[in-house]
Amino acid sequence: GSLYQYFPNKDAIISALIERAVSKVSNGIRTVLRDAIEMPLEQASRLAYRYLLENLREKKELFYLLPKRSPELIELTQNLSVEKFTHQTNLALLEQHSEIVPQELEKALVVLEISILANIRKFIMGEHIEMTDDEFVDFLARLSTAFLKSDLEI
């Protein structure tokens, strides 16, 4: 009852929880990326994907299940997505690697961010073939590294 003196309704409480969770995960992944900036790309990717998998799984209710119950929460989670808060750090990490080929790195990064987070969501929600977390992270790292080292123009 005392929560409602600070929040007008249940959706406002959930919105505040989502905002806090997105902020925590975004700050954490930025730290992981900054610490990994000198590492080989595939190794840095593994660290980042492991962090995202563990932290998004921990907050699965907030990131994936609760937003489906309300159109306002779906819009909020789209506006407060982790990749929007970490895009510049992701770009800085990629710019440190001369082996990355895409001409339009910014566009390639957006495609990669959307793909990785969608795959993590599917894996967390059980929409996948059976594999361990380590196998999944390894596939993501190999996939993203191959994509970034390809000479396909976007």
PEKAKA-V806856 format. One line per field, one symbol per residue. phi: phi as a letter, one per 20 degrees, with the letter a starting at -180 (. if undefined). Layout:
phi->???
This chain:
phi->.ffffdcfafffffgfffgffffffffffffgfffefefggffffgffffgfgffffgdggfecefgfebgffffffffdfgffedgffgfffffedfffdgfdggffffffgfffffffgfffenebffbegfffffffffffffffefdfee
